[in-house]
Amino acid sequence: MNENLLTLQGVHTHIGAYHILHGVDLSVPRGKLTMLLGRNGAGKTTTLRTIMGLWHASQGTITFNGQDITKHATPQIASMNVAYVPENMGIFADLTVKENMLLAARQAKHAGQMDEKRLKWIFSLFPAVEKFWNHPAGKLSGGQKQMLAVSRAIVEPRELLIIDEPSKGLAPAIINNMIDAFAQLKASGVTILLVEQNINFAKRLGDTVAVMDNGVVVHAGSMKELAEDEALQHSLLGLAI
């Protein structure tokens, strides 16, 4: 079995007249948490959307679990036990928390058919999801919506979880809760690819890291090594962890 669950080789993405990704090479090791870092506009979100088939690579190859998914449609990729939490979270504001969860539980036609054991585990990670189960999702706070977005992504077992900036705009206490939840997810064997601007978040969770700039990966390696190398942090990100 290949140690990398997901691999991008020479991936280019055009959006209209704009050439955003210029040959991205990225490896996501199986069962690990890979951080994707970089300044704003470096191409991180475009990389995630290209992996998910929301935008199609104009050149290069994307391989998931040994299968070429470069030309796959988004529903086809999702059906391979891949979940994506976009930066805007994609919450259905007019539906209740329960209804949002049920939409993601493809094996269940009503709430009673959702995996009760798995729901209890999710509630232990994110108590607010249980507390506001019958409330409209649009009434939740930003942190609660983020918890719902991640809960929805894991309501069924996933092999790969792709998440875009989960800590954005969240209070420190909620960020700590989110870090604990991702640590448990990783321990359960889920492979995670995470875009993050909160460097403390990245330092505490990441196994491997890739840093993007101007549509390419300019550094890849151990998160621990990057966290301990202040000069490298300054050169890649313009900051210190």
Secondary structure as UniProt FT lines:
FT   STRAND          4..15
FT   TURN            16..17
FT   STRAND          18..29
FT   TURN            30..31
FT   STRAND          33..38
FT   TURN            40..41
FT   HELIX           44..51
FT   TURN            52..53
FT   STRAND          57..64
FT   TURN            65..66
FT   STRAND          67..68
FT   TURN            70..71
FT   HELIX           74..78
FT   TURN            79..81
FT   STRAND          82..85
FT   TURN            87..90
FT   TURN            93..94
FT   HELIX           97..104
FT   TURN            106..107
FT   HELIX           111..113
FT   HELIX           116..125
FT   HELIX           127..131
FT   TURN            132..134
FT   HELIX           137..139
FT   HELIX           142..153
FT   STRAND          160..164
FT   TURN            166..169
FT   HELIX           172..187
FT   TURN            188..189
FT   STRAND          191..195
FT   HELIX           199..205
FT   STRAND          208..213
FT   TURN            214..215
FT   STRAND          216..222
FT   HELIX           223..228
FT   HELIX           230..237
//
